[in-house]
Structures are given as C-alpha cells and as structure tokens.
C-alpha cells in the first residue's frame, strides 16, 4: 500500500465511466512496476465515477472534455485540500487525434515526479550563467508513437533521473524507459522542455539561518574545497578522477 492515493475522476462527456475505469489498472501498473522502481515514488490509484466524491486526502487526476488553457492537453493545479491535481482534456485529445490515455499517463507521472512543480536541474554554462531544466518527466518523449502499451492501453514514455544529469556520457546508461534517448537533455521529435536562462552577476551564493544565542558557537562552513557547495559555486570544468586501482584485475 502506497502513501500517496490518487483519485482518477470522470468529469467528461466524451468518455464513459466504463472507458476510464478500464484504463486505470494499466495506469496503476505503469506507476508501480515501471515508474516507482526508478523514481522511488509509488501511488495507489482509485477510479471515481461521474458525480461521485473522491476520498479525502487523495490527489486528483481529473478527466475533462476541453482544455481551458490554449493548446494544453493537460496541466497541473491543486485540489480543494491543497493537494496535487492533474487535468486531462479528453475532448481536446480527440480533436488532435491524440490518445487520452497517453495524456493521462503523462500528467500522472509528472504529478508524481514533481508534485509542487518547483524542481529543476541546473546546467551551468559560465561563471555566472546557467540554464534550469524543469523536472518534467514526460515532455521530452511525449508523442503517442513514442509511448508503449500496457494491457491494451497506450501510455507515455518517461525519462529516467539520468536525463537530468549532465555528466552522463552518450549511451552510458538508460535515459528513458523505452531507451529512445541516449544523452542527457535530449528531446525526441515533438518533445520539449521548459527552461529558464539565468544571467547573473552573483552566481550561486550561500544563505544561512543563524543559531539562536547563546548557543551559537563559531561554526566552520561545510563549503570546503571539493565539497558540493564549493563545486556549485565554481564553473563546471570538472574532470573524471583517475582509477585508484587496476580494474582489469577484477
């Protein structure tokens, strides 16, 4: 039993309760068998038919008709309890000849991967500049023909944590579930990424919360040479360490 509960709620007129309920077991399998082992986030899904109430404390995945945001097939908000919520616009999917189940899978996994929509990976491009890549796990490989089928239900491909790790070499590890991607930050045809460029005169700097007196003895900063804090404030010109032993003897 997972700590996170997600209610898949039918508020659509273009899909029946039976159509949505039939897709939920496949979405559950994707979360539990494919996503959770990689990202460490699991959830229990429950179907909520039209006009029924979702269980308290659940995150929501709403299945609606039409997008109320231009050209959006799905986006995130919060439930009435202030918990994460995803929206799937099945009518808009039909207009664009897209599978609503791929959008549902996309929104579900991204809600689990970054529920507060505040995570990003930083790629430093200079001493005081860089680019933030938002932690959206399906955008880079979101097209229907890049997805896969679980028990007859089409679901979205998704990237692995290594996709956000710029030190990875070409083909060195798995970057997405279906192994379509071979380098960090690579986009498949039709894919995209939200990025934020940061030109700054400061770069990374440390902020501190002082200890309350009188229990505030002099404290040495953990930002020592070679520490993560020191490396964050330094231009990325790191080199691979030399092996400390002969691997050929293993």
Secondary structure, DSSP 4 states (H G I P E B T S, - for coil): --SEEEEEEE--SSS-HHHHHHHHHHHHHIIIIIIHHHHS--EEEEEE-TTPPPPTT-EEEEEESS-SSTT-SEEEEE-TTS-EEEEEEHHHHHHTT--HHHHHHHHHHHHHH-TTS--EEEEE-SSSEEEEEE--SSGGG-SGGGSEEETTEEE---B-GGGG-TTPPTTSS--BTTS---STT---TT----EEEEE-SS-S-----PPPTTS------S--TTSHHHHHTS-S---PPPPSS-GGG-
